[in-house]
Amino acid sequence: MRLILFGPPGAGKGTQASALVDRYGIVHISTGDIFRENVGNETELGLQAKRYMDAGDLVPDELVIAMVSDRLGQDDARDGFLLDGFPRTVAQVEALDDIVAAQGHALDAVIRLIVDDDELVARLLQRAREQGRSDDTREVIANRLANYRAETEPAVTAYRERGILHDVDGEGDVAEVRERVLVAAAQAEDTG
Ligand code: AMP
């Protein structure tokens, strides 16, 4: 299975990813996690990405695409993957299509978590208290949500037109959402 978990910051992508990777035995690739790891290790990529992340802006496409292309070329991603936090722009959607096609495959499904803005802000502020992520301040949260609406949401159109977009209600209990996500993935598997 080649899956994308899509949705705004705070929608629960990271939380729900584990159910999908367990179910399908695929690798979880979170671009946010990879960037945070690079920032923590002070790599060249981390140094380049940090100022965008701290401001709640998207890291430039060329950096993200090169990183994902490299990651998807590794052995553990050959038989399937779950992308979380990528793609986030139209250019990233197109680049991903090229990468996957070059490997002789196609994407199976895009599962989008739908959560109301007020709920997202509440969740992100809660995460700031619990985990102290530097990009979970109120001002940066507002910018990240604005960027999602302006740049990321339009990128989903390509998947809707292809008939592989599955919208899932991301509000309510974590276990309930997990069940909805697994049902959507199973539908994609049947029709794929
Ligand atoms: P996340 O944990 O997915 O919310 O990502 C944290 C931050 O990393 C984002 O606010 C962006 O600055 C950066 N980032 C992660 N994935 C991408 C992407 N696909 N395109 C651009 N920037 C990204």
Residues whose N, C-alpha, C, O or C-beta is under 5 A from the ligand:
A	BS01	AMP	P9 T31 G32 D33 F35 Y52 M53 G56 D57 L58 V59 V64 G85 F86 P87 R88
